[in-house]
Amino acid sequence: MNLVELQRALRQLRLGGMAAVLEPRLLEAQSERVTPIDLISTLVSDELTRRSDRLLERRTKDAEFRTATRPSTPSISTSTRR
């Protein structure tokens, strides 16, 4: 299986985070002589981080937080006249 086929398979397995960083991680592993278990651990960690980030983005969007400035509060008259 070549790199393109592996990335396609990862996406099919819904591991898009791994697929996105696979090539740079493989190059890093080759240049730094990373052990296979460390490479796999890094790829899994990347996938978990991506999922966590996407979940936070989705929940923030679903919460519909107001991003505009708050309307000014009505002024309270301090006058003692009646």
PDB file with SEQRES, HELIX, SHEET and CRYST1 records, atoms N, CA, C and O in Angstrom:
SEQRES   1 A   82  MET ASN LEU VAL GLU LEU GLN ARG ALA LEU ARG GLN LEU          
SEQRES   2 A   82  ARG LEU GLY GLY MET ALA ALA VAL LEU GLU PRO ARG LEU          
SEQRES   3 A   82  LEU GLU ALA GLN SER GLU ARG VAL THR PRO ILE ASP LEU          
SEQRES   4 A   82  ILE SER THR LEU VAL SER ASP GLU LEU THR ARG ARG SER          
SEQRES   5 A   82  ASP ARG LEU LEU GLU ARG ARG THR LYS ASP ALA GLU PHE          
SEQRES   6 A   82  ARG THR ALA THR ARG PRO SER THR PRO SER ILE SER THR          
SEQRES   7 A   82  SER THR ARG ARG                                              
HELIX    1 AA1 LEU A    3  GLN A   12  1                                  10    
HELIX    2 AA2 GLY A   16  GLU A   32  1                                  17    
HELIX    3 AA3 PRO A   36  ALA A   63  1                                  28    
CRYST1    1.000    1.000    1.000  90.00  90.00  90.00 P 1           1          
ATOM      1  N   MET A   1       0.865  -1.174   0.000  1.00  0.00           N  
ATOM      2  CA  MET A   1       0.000   0.000   0.000  1.00  0.00           C  
ATOM      3  C   MET A   1       0.906   1.230   0.000  1.00  0.00           C  
ATOM      4  O   MET A   1       1.809   1.342   0.830  1.00  0.00           O  
ATOM      5  N   ASN A   2       0.664   2.141  -0.925  1.00  0.00           N  
ATOM      6  CA  ASN A   2       1.464   3.363  -0.953  1.00  0.00           C  
ATOM      7  C   ASN A   2       0.826   4.444  -0.073  1.00  0.00           C  
ATOM      8  O   ASN A   2      -0.219   4.225   0.540  1.00  0.00           O  
ATOM      9  N   LEU A   3       1.467   5.601  -0.023  1.00  0.00           N  
ATOM     10  CA  LEU A   3       1.025   6.666   0.876  1.00  0.00           C  
ATOM     11  C   LEU A   3      -0.389   7.151   0.543  1.00  0.00           C  
ATOM     12  O   LEU A   3      -1.203   7.350   1.446  1.00  0.00           O  
ATOM     13  N   VAL A   4      -0.680   7.339  -0.721  1.00  0.00           N  
ATOM     14  CA  VAL A   4      -2.008   7.822  -1.129  1.00  0.00           C  
ATOM     15  C   VAL A   4      -3.085   6.811  -0.752  1.00  0.00           C  
ATOM     16  O   VAL A   4      -4.143   7.184  -0.247  1.00  0.00           O  
ATOM     17  N   GLU A   5      -2.820   5.556  -0.994  1.00  0.00           N  
ATOM     18  CA  GLU A   5      -3.790   4.512  -0.646  1.00  0.00           C  
ATOM     19  C   GLU A   5      -3.980   4.429   0.868  1.00  0.00           C  
ATOM     20  O   GLU A   5      -5.095   4.226   1.348  1.00  0.00           O  
ATOM     21  N   LEU A   6      -2.902   4.585   1.607  1.00  0.00           N  
ATOM     22  CA  LEU A   6      -2.994   4.550   3.069  1.00  0.00           C  
ATOM     23  C   LEU A   6      -3.806   5.731   3.591  1.00  0.00           C  
ATOM     24  O   LEU A   6      -4.635   5.570   4.486  1.00  0.00           O  
ATOM     25  N   GLN A   7      -3.569   6.911   3.037  1.00  0.00           N  
ATOM     26  CA  GLN A   7      -4.346   8.081   3.455  1.00  0.00           C  
ATOM     27  C   GLN A   7      -5.827   7.893   3.122  1.00  0.00           C  
ATOM     28  O   GLN A   7      -6.692   8.243   3.924  1.00  0.00           O  
ATOM     29  N   ARG A   8      -6.116   7.346   1.954  1.00  0.00           N  
ATOM     30  CA  ARG A   8      -7.503   7.091   1.563  1.00  0.00           C  
ATOM     31  C   ARG A   8      -8.152   6.093   2.529  1.00  0.00           C  
ATOM     32  O   ARG A   8      -9.300   6.272   2.937  1.00  0.00           O  
ATOM     33  N   ALA A   9      -7.413   5.051   2.889  1.00  0.00           N  
ATOM     34  CA  ALA A   9      -7.940   4.042   3.811  1.00  0.00           C  
ATOM     35  C   ALA A   9      -8.185   4.645   5.193  1.00  0.00           C  
ATOM     36  O   ALA A   9      -9.186   4.336   5.838  1.00  0.00           O  
ATOM     37  N   LEU A  10      -7.281   5.496   5.641  1.00  0.00           N  
ATOM     38  CA  LEU A  10      -7.464   6.144   6.943  1.00  0.00           C  
ATOM     39  C   LEU A  10      -8.720   7.016   6.937  1.00  0.00           C  
ATOM     40  O   LEU A  10      -9.476   7.028   7.909  1.00  0.00           O  
ATOM     41  N   ARG A  11      -8.937   7.735   5.856  1.00  0.00           N  
ATOM     42  CA  ARG A  11     -10.150   8.566   5.759  1.00  0.00           C  
ATOM     43  C   ARG A  11     -11.407   7.697   5.711  1.00  0.00           C  
ATOM     44  O   ARG A  11     -12.435   8.043   6.292  1.00  0.00           O  
ATOM     45  N   GLN A  12     -11.310   6.576   5.015  1.00  0.00           N  
ATOM     46  CA  GLN A  12     -12.457   5.666   4.949  1.00  0.00           C  
ATOM     47  C   GLN A  12     -12.783   5.119   6.332  1.00  0.00           C  
ATOM     48  O   GLN A  12     -13.945   4.863   6.649  1.00  0.00           O  
ATOM     49  N   LEU A  13     -11.752   4.941   7.151  1.00  0.00           N  
ATOM     50  CA  LEU A  13     -11.950   4.480   8.530  1.00  0.00           C  
ATOM     51  C   LEU A  13     -12.301   5.630   9.475  1.00  0.00           C  
ATOM     52  O   LEU A  13     -12.377   5.458  10.691  1.00  0.00           O  
ATOM     53  N   ARG A  14     -12.512   6.802   8.885  1.00  0.00           N  
ATOM     54  CA  ARG A  14     -12.833   8.016   9.647  1.00  0.00           C  
ATOM     55  C   ARG A  14     -11.701   8.416  10.592  1.00  0.00           C  
ATOM     56  O   ARG A  14     -11.930   8.807  11.736  1.00  0.00           O  
ATOM     57  N   LEU A  15     -10.481   8.307  10.083  1.00  0.00           N  
ATOM     58  CA  LEU A  15      -9.289   8.726  10.813  1.00  0.00           C  
ATOM     59  C   LEU A  15      -8.623   9.859  10.031  1.00  0.00           C  
ATOM     60  O   LEU A  15      -7.436   9.799   9.710  1.00  0.00           O  
ATOM     61  N   GLY A  16      -9.405  10.879   9.735  1.00  0.00           N  
ATOM     62  CA  GLY A  16      -8.926  12.001   8.937  1.00  0.00           C  
ATOM     63  C   GLY A  16      -7.781  12.758   9.571  1.00  0.00           C  
ATOM     64  O   GLY A  16      -6.926  13.297   8.868  1.00  0.00           O  
ATOM     65  N   GLY A  17      -7.753  12.805  10.895  1.00  0.00           N  
ATOM     66  CA  GLY A  17      -6.652  13.473  11.587  1.00  0.00           C  
ATOM     67  C   GLY A  17      -5.333  12.781  11.320  1.00  0.00           C  
ATOM     68  O   GLY A  17      -4.314  13.434  11.092  1.00  0.00           O  
ATOM     69  N   MET A  18      -5.353  11.465  11.347  1.00  0.00           N  
ATOM     70  CA  MET A  18      -4.149  10.688  11.050  1.00  0.00           C  
ATOM     71  C   MET A  18      -3.755  10.868   9.590  1.00  0.00           C  
ATOM     72  O   MET A  18      -2.580  11.056   9.275  1.00  0.00           O  
ATOM     73  N   ALA A  19      -4.741  10.810   8.704  1.00  0.00           N  
ATOM     74  CA  ALA A  19      -4.467  10.947   7.274  1.00  0.00           C  
ATOM     75  C   ALA A  19      -3.836  12.299   6.963  1.00  0.00           C  
ATOM     76  O   ALA A  19      -2.954  12.393   6.109  1.00  0.00           O  
ATOM     77  N   ALA A  20      -4.283  13.341   7.650  1.00  0.00           N  
ATOM     78  CA  ALA A  20      -3.790  14.688   7.393  1.00  0.00           C  
ATOM     79  C   ALA A  20      -2.325  14.867   7.788  1.00  0.00           C  
ATOM     80  O   ALA A  20      -1.604  15.634   7.150  1.00  0.00           O  
ATOM     81  N   VAL A  21      -1.883  14.176   8.822  1.00  0.00           N  
ATOM     82  CA  VAL A  21      -0.507  14.366   9.314  1.00  0.00           C  
ATOM     83  C   VAL A  21       0.406  13.188   9.001  1.00  0.00           C  
ATOM     84  O   VAL A  21       1.562  13.172   9.424  1.00  0.00           O  
ATOM     85  N   LEU A  22      -0.099  12.204   8.267  1.00  0.00           N  
ATOM     86  CA  LEU A  22       0.675  10.996   8.016  1.00  0.00           C  
ATOM     87  C   LEU A  22       2.010  11.276   7.333  1.00  0.00           C  
ATOM     88  O   LEU A  22       3.056  10.835   7.809  1.00  0.00           O  
ATOM     89  N   GLU A  23       1.980  11.996   6.236  1.00  0.00           N  
ATOM     90  CA  GLU A  23       3.224  12.230   5.491  1.00  0.00           C  
ATOM     91  C   GLU A  23       4.275  12.977   6.310  1.00  0.00           C  
ATOM     92  O   GLU A  23       5.417  12.522   6.377  1.00  0.00           O  
ATOM     93  N   PRO A  24       3.932  14.119   6.943  1.00  0.00           N  
ATOM     94  CA  PRO A  24       4.968  14.789   7.743  1.00  0.00           C  
ATOM     95  C   PRO A  24       5.459  13.946   8.925  1.00  0.00           C  
ATOM     96  O   PRO A  24       6.634  14.008   9.286  1.00  0.00           O  
ATOM     97  N   ARG A  25       4.568  13.165   9.520  1.00  0.00           N  
ATOM     98  CA  ARG A  25       4.974  12.314  10.639  1.00  0.00           C  
ATOM     99  C   ARG A  25       5.912  11.200  10.172  1.00  0.00           C  
ATOM    100  O   ARG A  25       6.855  10.845  10.878  1.00  0.00           O  
ATOM    101  N   LEU A  26       5.653  10.647   8.980  1.00  0.00           N  
ATOM    102  CA  LEU A  26       6.542   9.616   8.443  1.00  0.00           C  
ATOM    103  C   LEU A  26       7.931  10.192   8.149  1.00  0.00           C  
ATOM    104  O   LEU A  26       8.946   9.562   8.446  1.00  0.00           O  
ATOM    105  N   LEU A  27       7.965  11.377   7.573  1.00  0.00           N  
ATOM    106  CA  LEU A  27       9.254  12.025   7.300  1.00  0.00           C  
ATOM    107  C   LEU A  27      10.011  12.306   8.592  1.00  0.00           C  
ATOM    108  O   LEU A  27      11.222  12.101   8.670  1.00  0.00           O  
ATOM    109  N   GLU A  28       9.288  12.774   9.599  1.00  0.00           N  
ATOM    110  CA  GLU A  28       9.884  13.032  10.912  1.00  0.00           C  
ATOM    111  C   GLU A  28      10.420  11.735  11.515  1.00  0.00           C  
ATOM    112  O   GLU A  28      11.519  11.708  12.069  1.00  0.00           O  
ATOM    113  N   ALA A  29       9.645  10.674  11.403  1.00  0.00           N  
ATOM    114  CA  ALA A  29      10.062   9.387  11.969  1.00  0.00           C  
ATOM    115  C   ALA A  29      11.318   8.862  11.276  1.00  0.00           C  
ATOM    116  O   ALA A  29      12.187   8.279  11.926  1.00  0.00           O  
ATOM    117  N   GLN A  30      11.417   9.064   9.969  1.00  0.00           N  
ATOM    118  CA  GLN A  30      12.602   8.613   9.241  1.00  0.00           C  
ATOM    119  C   GLN A  30      13.829   9.428   9.607  1.00  0.00           C  
ATOM    120  O   GLN A  30      14.913   8.870   9.781  1.00  0.00           O  
ATOM    121  N   SER A  31      13.674  10.736   9.727  1.00  0.00           N  
ATOM    122  CA  SER A  31      14.831  11.590  10.002  1.00  0.00           C  
ATOM    123  C   SER A  31      15.309  11.495  11.447  1.00  0.00           C  
ATOM    124  O   SER A  31      16.494  11.683  11.724  1.00  0.00           O  
ATOM    125  N   GLU A  32      14.400  11.205  12.364  1.00  0.00           N  
ATOM    126  CA  GLU A  32      14.760  11.155  13.783  1.00  0.00           C  
ATOM    127  C   GLU A  32      14.827   9.735  14.330  1.00  0.00           C  
ATOM    128  O   GLU A  32      14.994   9.533  15.532  1.00  0.00           O  
ATOM    129  N   ARG A  33      14.697   8.765  13.453  1.00  0.00           N  
ATOM    130  CA  ARG A  33      14.757   7.349  13.851  1.00  0.00           C  
ATOM    131  C   ARG A  33      13.791   7.031  14.995  1.00  0.00           C  
ATOM    132  O   ARG A  33      14.174   6.492  16.034  1.00  0.00           O  
ATOM    133  N   VAL A  34      12.545   7.379  14.767  1.00  0.00           N  
ATOM    134  CA  VAL A  34      11.485   7.139  15.741  1.00  0.00           C  
ATOM    135  C   VAL A  34      11.078   5.670  15.670  1.00  0.00           C  
ATOM    136  O   VAL A  34      10.975   5.099  14.584  1.00  0.00           O  
ATOM    137  N   THR A  35      10.848   5.066  16.827  1.00  0.00           N  
ATOM    138  CA  THR A  35      10.427   3.667  16.857  1.00  0.00           C  
ATOM    139  C   THR A  35       8.991   3.546  16.347  1.00  0.00           C  
ATOM    140  O   THR A  35       8.216   4.497  16.450  1.00  0.00           O  
ATOM    141  N   PRO A  36       8.635   2.394  15.802  1.00  0.00           N  
ATOM    142  CA  PRO A  36       7.264   2.224  15.282  1.00  0.00           C  
ATOM    143  C   PRO A  36       6.182   2.519  16.321  1.00  0.00           C  
ATOM    144  O   PRO A  36       5.170   3.141  15.999  1.00  0.00           O  
ATOM    145  N   ILE A  37       6.386   2.083  17.551  1.00  0.00           N  
ATOM    146  CA  ILE A  37       5.364   2.325  18.584  1.00  0.00           C  
ATOM    147  C   ILE A  37       5.225   3.814  18.877  1.00  0.00           C  
ATOM    148  O   ILE A  37       4.121   4.291  19.140  1.00  0.00           O  
ATOM    149  N   ASP A  38       6.335   4.557  18.835  1.00  0.00           N  
ATOM    150  CA  ASP A  38       6.269   5.998  19.058  1.00  0.00           C  
ATOM    151  C   ASP A  38       5.576   6.703  17.889  1.00  0.00           C  
ATOM    152  O   ASP A  38       4.835   7.664  18.095  1.00  0.00           O  
ATOM    153  N   LEU A  39       5.813   6.232  16.673  1.00  0.00           N  
ATOM    154  CA  LEU A  39       5.141   6.798  15.507  1.00  0.00           C  
ATOM    155  C   LEU A  39       3.632   6.581  15.606  1.00  0.00           C  
ATOM    156  O   LEU A  39       2.849   7.506  15.390  1.00  0.00           O  
ATOM    157  N   ILE A  40       3.238   5.370  15.931  1.00  0.00           N  
ATOM    158  CA  ILE A  40       1.808   5.068  16.058  1.00  0.00           C  
ATOM    159  C   ILE A  40       1.194   5.883  17.194  1.00  0.00           C  
ATOM    160  O   ILE A  40       0.090   6.410  17.059  1.00  0.00           O  
ATOM    161  N   SER A  41       1.904   5.985  18.301  1.00  0.00           N  
ATOM    162  CA  SER A  41       1.409   6.781  19.432  1.00  0.00           C  
ATOM    163  C   SER A  41       1.202   8.235  19.035  1.00  0.00           C  
ATOM    164  O   SER A  41       0.208   8.853  19.416  1.00  0.00           O  
ATOM    165  N   THR A  42       2.135   8.773  18.276  1.00  0.00           N  
ATOM    166  CA  THR A  42       2.028  10.160  17.829  1.00  0.00           C  
ATOM    167  C   THR A  42       0.846  10.341  16.889  1.00  0.00           C  
ATOM    168  O   THR A  42       0.109  11.322  16.996  1.00  0.00           O  
ATOM    169  N   LEU A  43       0.662   9.401  15.969  1.00  0.00           N  
ATOM    170  CA  LEU A  43      -0.466   9.480  15.045  1.00  0.00           C  
ATOM    171  C   LEU A  43      -1.802   9.390  15.781  1.00  0.00           C  
ATOM    172  O   LEU A  43      -2.737  10.126  15.464  1.00  0.00           O  
ATOM    173  N   VAL A  44      -1.893   8.500  16.750  1.00  0.00           N  
ATOM    174  CA  VAL A  44      -3.126   8.374  17.540  1.00  0.00           C  
ATOM    175  C   VAL A  44      -3.362   9.646  18.344  1.00  0.00           C  
ATOM    176  O   VAL A  44      -4.495  10.116  18.447  1.00  0.00           O  
ATOM    177  N   SER A  45      -2.305  10.199  18.909  1.00  0.00           N  
ATOM    178  CA  SER A  45      -2.423  11.443  19.665  1.00  0.00           C  
ATOM    179  C   SER A  45      -2.904  12.584  18.763  1.00  0.00           C  
ATOM    180  O   SER A  45      -3.747  13.385  19.167  1.00  0.00           O  
ATOM    181  N   ASP A  46      -2.369  12.653  17.548  1.00  0.00           N  
ATOM    182  CA  ASP A  46      -2.816  13.669  16.592  1.00  0.00           C  
ATOM    183  C   ASP A  46      -4.305  13.519  16.285  1.00  0.00           C  
ATOM    184  O   ASP A  46      -5.031  14.510  16.214  1.00  0.00           O  
ATOM    185  N   GLU A  47      -4.752  12.286  16.106  1.00  0.00           N  
ATOM    186  CA  GLU A  47      -6.161  12.029  15.819  1.00  0.00           C  
ATOM    187  C   GLU A  47      -7.039  12.454  17.000  1.00  0.00           C  
ATOM    188  O   GLU A  47      -8.075  13.092  16.808  1.00  0.00           O  
ATOM    189  N   LEU A  48      -6.631  12.106  18.199  1.00  0.00           N  
ATOM    190  CA  LEU A  48      -7.407  12.477  19.383  1.00  0.00           C  
ATOM    191  C   LEU A  48      -7.471  13.988  19.559  1.00  0.00           C  
ATOM    192  O   LEU A  48      -8.517  14.528  19.919  1.00  0.00           O  
ATOM    193  N   THR A  49      -6.362  14.668  19.308  1.00  0.00           N  
ATOM    194  CA  THR A  49      -6.328  16.125  19.423  1.00  0.00           C  
ATOM    195  C   THR A  49      -7.266  16.756  18.408  1.00  0.00           C  
ATOM    196  O   THR A  49      -8.011  17.680  18.735  1.00  0.00           O  
ATOM    197  N   ARG A  50      -7.233  16.260  17.178  1.00  0.00           N  
ATOM    198  CA  ARG A  50      -8.113  16.790  16.132  1.00  0.00           C  
ATOM    199  C   ARG A  50      -9.576  16.585  16.499  1.00  0.00           C  
ATOM    200  O   ARG A  50     -10.394  17.488  16.322  1.00  0.00           O  
ATOM    201  N   ARG A  51      -9.907  15.414  17.003  1.00  0.00           N  
ATOM    202  CA  ARG A  51     -11.302  15.151  17.380  1.00  0.00           C  
ATOM    203  C   ARG A  51     -11.743  16.052  18.532  1.00  0.00           C  
ATOM    204  O   ARG A  51     -12.861  16.567  18.533  1.00  0.00           O  
ATOM    205  N   SER A  52     -10.866  16.236  19.502  1.00  0.00           N  
ATOM    206  CA  SER A  52     -11.183  17.094  20.634  1.00  0.00           C  
ATOM    207  C   SER A  52     -11.392  18.537  20.181  1.00  0.00           C  
ATOM    208  O   SER A  52     -12.324  19.205  20.629  1.00  0.00           O  
ATOM    209  N   ASP A  53     -10.522  19.014  19.291  1.00  0.00           N  
ATOM    210  CA  ASP A  53     -10.645  20.377  18.777  1.00  0.00           C  
ATOM    211  C   ASP A  53     -11.942  20.559  18.003  1.00  0.00           C  
ATOM    212  O   ASP A  53     -12.631  21.567  18.161  1.00  0.00           O  
ATOM    213  N   ARG A  54     -12.272  19.582  17.166  1.00  0.00           N  
ATOM    214  CA  ARG A  54     -13.501  19.674  16.376  1.00  0.00           C  
ATOM    215  C   ARG A  54     -14.739  19.620  17.271  1.00  0.00           C  
ATOM    216  O   ARG A  54     -15.726  20.304  17.000  1.00  0.00           O  
ATOM    217  N   LEU A  55     -14.696  18.818  18.327  1.00  0.00           N  
ATOM    218  CA  LEU A  55     -15.814  18.743  19.257  1.00  0.00           C  
ATOM    219  C   LEU A  55     -16.020  20.083  19.956  1.00  0.00           C  
ATOM    220  O   LEU A  55     -17.151  20.543  20.109  1.00  0.00           O  
ATOM    221  N   LEU A  56     -14.931  20.700  20.376  1.00  0.00           N  
ATOM    222  CA  LEU A  56     -15.020  22.002  21.029  1.00  0.00           C  
ATOM    223  C   LEU A  56     -15.586  23.049  20.073  1.00  0.00           C  
ATOM    224  O   LEU A  56     -16.434  23.851  20.463  1.00  0.00           O  
ATOM    225  N   GLU A  57     -15.121  23.047  18.820  1.00  0.00           N  
ATOM    226  CA  GLU A  57     -15.643  23.980  17.824  1.00  0.00           C  
ATOM    227  C   GLU A  57     -17.136  23.767  17.600  1.00  0.00           C  
ATOM    228  O   GLU A  57     -17.902  24.727  17.528  1.00  0.00           O  
ATOM    229  N   ARG A  58     -17.541  22.516  17.490  1.00  0.00           N  
ATOM    230  CA  ARG A  58     -18.949  22.195  17.251  1.00  0.00           C  
ATOM    231  C   ARG A  58     -19.812  22.616  18.433  1.00  0.00           C  
ATOM    232  O   ARG A  58     -20.891  23.179  18.247  1.00  0.00           O  
ATOM    233  N   ARG A  59     -19.346  22.349  19.636  1.00  0.00           N  
ATOM    234  CA  ARG A  59     -20.138  22.721  20.819  1.00  0.00           C  
ATOM    235  C   ARG A  59     -20.225  24.228  20.989  1.00  0.00           C  
ATOM    236  O   ARG A  59     -21.261  24.751  21.400  1.00  0.00           O  
ATOM    237  N   THR A  60     -19.143  24.926  20.675  1.00  0.00           N  
ATOM    238  CA  THR A  60     -19.151  26.387  20.756  1.00  0.00           C  
ATOM    239  C   THR A  60     -20.132  26.952  19.741  1.00  0.00           C  
ATOM    240  O   THR A  60     -20.888  27.873  20.048  1.00  0.00           O  
ATOM    241  N   LYS A  61     -20.120  26.402  18.535  1.00  0.00           N  
ATOM    242  CA  LYS A  61     -21.047  26.854  17.502  1.00  0.00           C  
ATOM    243  C   LYS A  61     -22.485  26.557  17.909  1.00  0.00           C  
ATOM    244  O   LYS A  61     -23.363  27.406  17.749  1.00  0.00           O  
ATOM    245  N   ASP A  62     -22.733  25.358  18.434  1.00  0.00           N  
ATOM    246  CA  ASP A  62     -24.085  24.972  18.841  1.00  0.00           C  
ATOM    247  C   ASP A  62     -24.590  25.809  20.011  1.00  0.00           C  
ATOM    248  O   ASP A  62     -25.796  26.011  20.148  1.00  0.00           O  
ATOM    249  N   ALA A  63     -23.695  26.292  20.845  1.00  0.00           N  
ATOM    250  CA  ALA A  63     -24.096  27.086  22.004  1.00  0.00           C  
ATOM    251  C   ALA A  63     -24.559  28.480  21.587  1.00  0.00           C  
ATOM    252  O   ALA A  63     -25.229  29.167  22.358  1.00  0.00           O  
ATOM    253  N   GLU A  64     -24.211  28.896  20.386  1.00  0.00           N  
ATOM    254  CA  GLU A  64     -24.607  30.196  19.846  1.00  0.00           C  
ATOM    255  C   GLU A  64     -24.282  31.340  20.807  1.00  0.00           C  
ATOM    256  O   GLU A  64     -25.146  32.149  21.146  1.00  0.00           O  
ATOM    257  N   PHE A  65     -23.038  31.389  21.232  1.00  0.00           N  
ATOM    258  CA  PHE A  65     -22.600  32.475  22.102  1.00  0.00           C  
ATOM    259  C   PHE A  65     -22.724  33.795  21.363  1.00  0.00           C  
ATOM    260  O   PHE A  65     -22.466  33.885  20.162  1.00  0.00           O  
ATOM    261  N   ARG A  66     -23.120  34.802  22.098  1.00  0.00           N  
ATOM    262  CA  ARG A  66     -23.202  36.130  21.511  1.00  0.00           C  
ATOM    263  C   ARG A  66     -21.788  36.679  21.396  1.00  0.00           C  
ATOM    264  O   ARG A  66     -21.031  36.681  22.366  1.00  0.00           O  
ATOM    265  N   THR A  67     -21.443  37.138  20.215  1.00  0.00           N  
ATOM    266  CA  THR A  67     -20.110  37.692  20.034  1.00  0.00           C  
ATOM    267  C   THR A  67     -20.147  39.203  19.942  1.00  0.00           C  
ATOM    268  O   THR A  67     -19.108  39.852  20.064  1.00  0.00           O  
ATOM    269  N   ALA A  68     -21.317  39.777  19.729  1.00  0.00           N  
ATOM    270  CA  ALA A  68     -21.442  41.229  19.648  1.00  0.00           C  
ATOM    271  C   ALA A  68     -21.315  41.828  21.044  1.00  0.00           C  
ATOM    272  O   ALA A  68     -21.476  41.133  22.047  1.00  0.00           O  
ATOM    273  N   THR A  69     -21.029  43.105  21.094  1.00  0.00           N  
ATOM    274  CA  THR A  69     -20.925  43.772  22.390  1.00  0.00           C  
ATOM    275  C   THR A  69     -22.296  43.826  23.039  1.00  0.00           C  
ATOM    276  O   THR A  69     -23.324  43.857  22.363  1.00  0.00           O  
ATOM    277  N   ARG A  70     -22.288  43.836  24.317  1.00  0.00           N  
ATOM    278  CA  ARG A  70     -23.557  43.904  25.052  1.00  0.00           C  
ATOM    279  C   ARG A  70     -24.187  45.265  24.859  1.00  0.00           C  
ATOM    280  O   ARG A  70     -23.484  46.270  24.750  1.00  0.00           O  
ATOM    281  N   PRO A  71     -25.502  45.306  24.816  1.00  0.00           N  
ATOM    282  CA  PRO A  71     -26.152  46.623  24.722  1.00  0.00           C  
ATOM    283  C   PRO A  71     -25.880  47.410  25.997  1.00  0.00           C  
ATOM    284  O   PRO A  71     -25.734  46.850  27.084  1.00  0.00           O  
ATOM    285  N   SER A  72     -25.819  48.700  25.830  1.00  0.00           N  
ATOM    286  CA  SER A  72     -25.529  49.518  27.004  1.00  0.00           C  
ATOM    287  C   SER A  72     -26.674  49.403  28.008  1.00  0.00           C  
ATOM    288  O   SER A  72     -27.836  49.262  27.627  1.00  0.00           O  
ATOM    289  N   THR A  73     -26.336  49.464  29.267  1.00  0.00           N  
ATOM    290  CA  THR A  73     -27.353  49.372  30.318  1.00  0.00           C  
ATOM    291  C   THR A  73     -28.049  50.716  30.445  1.00  0.00           C  
ATOM    292  O   THR A  73     -27.416  51.760  30.291  1.00  0.00           O  
ATOM    293  N   PRO A  74     -29.329  50.699  30.721  1.00  0.00           N  
ATOM    294  CA  PRO A  74     -30.044  51.979  30.847  1.00  0.00           C  
ATOM    295  C   PRO A  74     -29.467  52.790  32.005  1.00  0.00           C  
ATOM    296  O   PRO A  74     -29.116  52.259  33.058  1.00  0.00           O  
ATOM    297  N   SER A  75     -29.386  54.072  31.769  1.00  0.00           N  
ATOM    298  CA  SER A  75     -28.836  54.914  32.835  1.00  0.00           C  
ATOM    299  C   SER A  75     -29.872  55.084  33.941  1.00  0.00           C  
ATOM    300  O   SER A  75     -31.073  55.172  33.686  1.00  0.00           O  
ATOM    301  N   ILE A  76     -29.393  55.125  35.129  1.00  0.00           N  
ATOM    302  CA  ILE A  76     -30.243  55.288  36.297  1.00  0.00           C  
ATOM    303  C   ILE A  76     -30.136  56.730  36.741  1.00  0.00           C  
ATOM    304  O   ILE A  76     -29.045  57.251  36.974  1.00  0.00           O  
ATOM    305  N   SER A  77     -31.265  57.351  36.852  1.00  0.00           N  
ATOM    306  CA  SER A  77     -31.277  58.750  37.255  1.00  0.00           C  
ATOM    307  C   SER A  77     -30.940  58.844  38.742  1.00  0.00           C  
ATOM    308  O   SER A  77     -31.507  58.145  39.583  1.00  0.00           O  
ATOM    309  N   THR A  78     -30.006  59.725  39.025  1.00  0.00           N  
ATOM    310  CA  THR A  78     -29.637  59.932  40.418  1.00  0.00           C  
ATOM    311  C   THR A  78     -30.233  61.211  40.976  1.00  0.00           C  
ATOM    312  O   THR A  78     -29.909  61.644  42.082  1.00  0.00           O  
ATOM    313  N   SER A  79     -31.105  61.796  40.187  1.00  0.00           N  
ATOM    314  CA  SER A  79     -31.726  63.048  40.617  1.00  0.00           C  
ATOM    315  C   SER A  79     -32.698  62.757  41.754  1.00  0.00           C  
ATOM    316  O   SER A  79     -33.379  61.732  41.751  1.00  0.00           O  
ATOM    317  N   THR A  80     -32.758  63.648  42.706  1.00  0.00           N  
ATOM    318  CA  THR A  80     -33.655  63.474  43.853  1.00  0.00           C  
ATOM    319  C   THR A  80     -34.937  64.283  43.685  1.00  0.00           C  
ATOM    320  O   THR A  80     -35.783  64.271  44.579  1.00  0.00           O  
ATOM    321  N   ARG A  81     -35.106  64.985  42.567  1.00  0.00           N  
ATOM    322  CA  ARG A  81     -36.324  65.754  42.337  1.00  0.00           C  
ATOM    323  C   ARG A  81     -37.495  64.817  42.102  1.00  0.00           C  
ATOM    324  O   ARG A  81     -37.350  63.746  41.513  1.00  0.00           O  
ATOM    325  N   ARG A  82     -38.680  65.252  42.584  1.00  0.00           N  
ATOM    326  CA  ARG A  82     -39.887  64.460  42.395  1.00  0.00           C  
ATOM    327  C   ARG A  82     -40.915  65.217  41.683  1.00  0.00           C  
ATOM    328  O   ARG A  82     -42.004  64.698  41.437  1.00  0.00           O  
TER     329      ARG A  82                                                      
END                                                                             
